[in-house]
Each structure stands twice: as structure tokens, then as C-alpha cells.
Amino acid sequence: MEPDSPGPVVRSLATQLRQALQGCAQHPAGPLAAFDRCHDALAAGDLTPAEFRAVGELLADHSRERMAADGATPATVLREQRMARFVTALFGIGSAPPVLPRVLIGVVGKGRDCPEQVIGLGHRIGELIGRRRDRLALVTGGLGGVMEAAAKGAKEHGGLVISVLPAAAHRPSRTHGHADLSIDTGLTVHSRNVVLASTADALVAAPGAHGTLQEMLVASDLGKPVWAVGDHAVRLPGVDYLPGLDAVESKLDGLFTQVGTDLQDD
């Protein structure tokens, strides 16, 4: 028979496991060691199978409450999604909640008549985002050149790609076929650029023309990180011009330093 409410042993084990999971970045063995205590208690008859599952359910419920709480930051939501997925799998209590990337990375650059080296750069930027598919989603303008190259690179590594398109009558080139979600804004290209730059949490800019500069200016004016890589003819204030893709990779990973900081603060 399932217990009506968790007993003190269940609550104590859940608290211990929660603390171990929070410290897992510093002590990778912590979560498994705590799980072993629960498993040993089950094997010794100190926990029933229902109580064993109840430990995991308490942990998963706690994570869901923190995700739904007012003021939950993207970092908190990301961390708690992972926590819930881990414990529901570990305790066999059903499927984990769906995990969607929480940070949207816009990639902008030359569209029409894009040089091959810039297309290659866009593809590699997309790959960096796609490899971090559990943390990032790619947002592009949905057309050719850098937009298509970045989307293709991300999809080759299982990434999620969102296209923010101008109205069909204002598209200077065909849409690419690599988007998971395409949003037709019904706007001109320049207005679409404002939507894209406003939507992204951070922007990576390959060399481009006036549209790229517009997107960089809008994002920078909104206080978003803007990282430029490649040979840019114009340098804009508020933009961080990086020496290469290694620096872009470091910036992308640096977005999640705050996750660890939030974990300590919480």
C-alpha cells in the first residue's frame, strides 16, 4: 500500500540527497553516494519500494516548485529541470519533465552573396551552439548565407533552431530547411531584424552588411551580450570583438557560470 504521506525517514533521505545533488559540481560522487544510502535502506527493509519512490518524488516535486516560483531565473529553471530529470530516472518514478533550452543565441551575418569563408564561419558557430543543445537554442533570420550555415551546423549536432522570418513578400532569398520552428513576423527585413535582436539573449555576429550592423546595434542597445568574430569592416561601441572561435566557445560556456553562482546564492 502506498504511504499517505512521506515518513521521517523518507523526508530525511530526500533532504540528504538534495544536498548531495546541489554539491555535485564540487563532489561528482555525491548524488550516487546518497542514492546508495537509499538503495541500502531499501535492501535492508528499512524502506518499502513505495517509500523508495517517494524519496525521488519529493525531490522532483521540490524542483518543479522552484521552476514555477515567481522570480525563478533562467539559470534556476535550467538547474531544476536537470535535477528533476536526474532523480525521476534514478528512482524510476516516471518520465522526466520536458527539457527545453533556456538561452537563445542569435547568429547574424551576411545573407545574400555571402563569401565561402564567412559561410564556413557561420557553420562553425552553429556547431558550437548545437553541441550545447541541452543549454542553448539557435535563433536566426531563416534565410540564406550565415543564417542557413549556422542552422545547418547546429542541426548536425542535434541543436534546436528557431527562424524569425520577414513576410514572404520581403524575403530577398529563399528560407532554409533546417528550422525546428519558423516564425513569420509579417514584417519587412529591417523590422524583422529588430525582433530577432530583441528575442535573442545573446548575439554572435559574423561579418555582414547593414542588416547585421542593425541587429548588433539593437542588441547592444538593449544591454545584451554581442560577440563579433571574423573580419568586420566597422567596429561598433558595446560589441566585444573576439579573436576567434575559441573565444566564442568560452563566451558561450561563460553564460553558465551564473548557473553555479545562483546555486550557491540559493
C-alpha positions in Angstrom: 0.0 0.0 0.0 1.3 3.4 -0.9 2.0 5.7 2.1 -0.5 8.5 2.7 2.4 10.9 3.4 6.2 10.7 3.5 7.5 9.5 6.8 10.5 11.0 8.6 13.0 8.5 7.1 11.8 9.4 3.6 12.0 13.1 4.3 15.4 12.8 5.8 16.8 10.8 2.9 15.3 13.2 0.4 16.9 16.1 2.3 20.3 14.4 2.3 20.1 13.6 -1.4 19.0 17.1 -2.3 22.1 18.5 -0.5 24.3 16.0 -2.3 22.9 16.9 -5.7 23.4 20.6 -5.0 27.0 19.9 -4.3 27.6 17.6 -7.2 29.7 20.1 -9.2 32.3 20.0 -6.4 31.8 16.4 -5.5 30.7 14.3 -8.5 30.2 11.1 -6.4 27.8 12.9 -4.0 24.5 12.1 -5.8 25.3 8.4 -6.3 26.6 8.0 -2.7 23.3 9.5 -1.4 21.3 7.2 -3.8 23.3 4.3 -2.5 22.1 5.1 1.1 18.5 4.9 -0.2 19.2 1.7 -2.0 20.9 0.1 1.0 17.9 1.2 3.2 15.6 -0.5 0.7 17.6 -3.7 0.6 17.7 -3.8 4.4 14.0 -3.4 4.6 14.1 0.0 6.3 12.3 1.5 3.3 9.5 -0.1 1.3 9.5 0.2 -2.5 6.8 2.8 -2.3 8.9 4.8 0.2 11.9 4.5 -2.0 10.0 6.1 -4.9 8.6 8.7 -2.5 12.1 10.0 -1.9 12.5 10.7 -5.6 9.0 12.1 -5.9 9.8 14.6 -3.1 12.9 15.7 -4.9 11.2 16.0 -8.2 8.3 18.0 -6.6 10.7 20.3 -5.0 12.4 21.0 -8.3 9.0 21.6 -10.0 8.0 24.1 -7.3 11.2 26.0 -7.7 10.7 26.1 -11.5 7.2 27.5 -11.1 8.1 30.0 -8.4 7.7 33.7 -9.0 11.1 35.3 -9.9 12.7 32.0 -11.0 15.7 32.9 -13.2 16.5 31.0 -16.4 19.5 29.6 -14.5 17.3 28.3 -11.7 14.8 26.7 -14.2 17.6 25.0 -16.1 19.2 23.6 -13.0 15.9 22.3 -11.6 14.9 20.8 -15.0 18.1 18.8 -14.9 17.6 17.9 -11.2 14.1 16.6 -11.9 15.2 14.6 -14.9 18.0 13.0 -12.9 16.0 12.0 -9.9 13.0 10.7 -11.9 15.2 8.5 -13.9 17.3 7.4 -10.9 14.3 6.4 -8.8 12.2 5.0 -11.7 9.2 7.2 -10.9 8.1 8.0 -14.5 9.2 10.2 -17.3 11.1 13.4 -16.6 9.5 16.8 -17.5 10.5 18.0 -21.0 13.7 20.0 -21.1 14.0 22.9 -23.5 17.0 25.1 -24.0 16.6 28.3 -21.9 19.2 30.6 -23.5 18.5 31.8 -27.1 21.7 32.6 -29.1 21.1 34.8 -32.1 23.6 34.3 -35.0 23.7 37.0 -37.6 25.8 37.8 -40.6 25.9 38.2 -44.4 22.9 36.8 -46.2 22.9 37.2 -50.0 26.2 36.8 -51.9 27.9 35.5 -48.7 31.6 34.6 -49.2 32.5 31.0 -48.6 34.8 31.7 -45.7 32.0 33.6 -43.9 29.6 30.7 -44.6 32.2 28.4 -43.1 32.4 30.6 -40.1 28.7 30.7 -39.6 28.6 26.9 -39.8 31.2 26.5 -37.1 29.3 29.0 -34.9 26.2 26.9 -35.3 28.1 23.8 -34.4 29.2 25.4 -31.1 25.6 26.1 -30.3 24.4 22.7 -31.4 26.9 20.9 -29.2 25.4 22.7 -26.2 21.8 21.7 -27.2 20.8 21.0 -23.6 21.5 24.6 -22.7 21.2 26.7 -25.9 18.9 27.2 -28.8 19.9 29.0 -32.1 17.8 31.9 -33.4 18.5 33.1 -37.0 16.7 35.1 -39.6 15.7 32.0 -41.5 17.2 32.9 -44.9 20.5 32.1 -46.7 24.2 32.8 -46.1 25.3 32.8 -42.5 21.7 32.2 -41.3 21.5 28.9 -43.2 25.1 27.9 -42.4 24.6 28.4 -38.7 21.3 26.5 -38.7 22.8 23.6 -40.6 25.8 23.4 -38.2 23.5 23.4 -35.2 21.2 20.7 -36.6 24.2 18.4 -37.4 24.7 18.2 -33.7 21.1 17.9 -32.6 20.5 21.5 -31.8 17.2 23.4 -31.7 16.9 26.0 -34.5 14.3 28.9 -34.5 13.9 31.0 -37.6 12.5 34.6 -37.3 11.3 35.4 -40.8 10.3 38.6 -42.6 7.0 38.5 -44.5 7.1 36.4 -47.7 6.9 39.5 -49.9 10.0 40.9 -48.2 12.3 37.9 -48.4 15.4 38.6 -50.5 16.2 34.9 -50.7 14.6 31.5 -50.0 14.1 30.2 -46.5 16.4 27.4 -45.4 15.1 24.0 -44.4 16.9 23.5 -41.1 14.5 25.2 -38.7 12.5 23.3 -36.0 10.3 26.4 -35.6 9.7 29.1 -38.1 8.0 32.4 -37.1 6.6 34.6 -39.9 6.7 38.1 -38.4 4.8 39.6 -41.3 7.3 42.5 -41.2 10.0 43.9 -43.5 13.5 42.6 -43.2 14.6 45.6 -41.1 11.7 45.3 -38.7 12.4 41.5 -38.5 16.0 42.3 -37.5 14.7 44.3 -34.5 12.5 41.3 -33.5 15.4 38.9 -33.8 17.8 41.1 -31.9 15.2 41.6 -29.2 14.4 37.9 -28.9 17.9 36.6 -28.5 19.5 36.5 -25.1 23.0 37.0 -26.7 24.2 37.6 -30.2 27.1 36.2 -32.2 27.9 38.2 -35.3 29.8 37.0 -38.3 30.8 39.6 -40.9 27.8 41.1 -42.7 26.3 44.3 -44.2 23.8 46.9 -42.9 21.3 44.4 -41.6 23.9 42.7 -39.5 25.0 46.1 -38.1 21.4 46.9 -37.3 21.0 43.7 -35.3 24.2 44.3 -33.4 23.2 47.8 -32.6 19.7 46.9 -31.4 21.0 44.0 -29.2 23.8 46.1 -27.7 21.4 49.0 -27.0 19.2 46.5 -25.1 22.1 45.5 -23.0 22.5 42.0 -24.4 26.0 40.5 -24.9 27.1 40.9 -28.6 30.2 39.0 -29.7 31.6 39.6 -33.1 34.0 37.2 -34.8 35.8 37.4 -38.2 36.9 40.4 -40.2 34.4 43.2 -39.5 34.9 46.4 -41.5 33.0 48.5 -39.0 33.5 48.4 -35.2 30.6 49.4 -33.0 30.6 50.5 -29.4 29.3 47.9 -27.0 30.4 45.0 -29.1 33.0 42.5 -28.0 35.2 41.7 -31.0 36.7 38.3 -30.4 39.9 36.9 -31.9 38.4 33.5 -32.9 36.0 30.7 -32.3 37.8 29.5 -29.2 36.8 32.8 -27.6 33.2 32.4 -28.8 33.2 29.0 -27.2 34.5 30.4 -24.0 31.8 33.2 -24.0 29.0 30.6 -24.6 30.2 28.5 -21.7 30.6 31.6 -19.6 26.9 32.2 -19.8 26.5 29.3 -17.4 28.9 30.5 -14.8 25.9 32.3 -13.4 24.2 28.9 -13.0 26.7 27.9 -10.5 26.6 31.3 -8.8 22.8 31.0 -8.4 23.2 27.6 -7.0 25.4 29.0 -4.2 23.2 32.0 -3.6 20.0 30.0 -3.4 
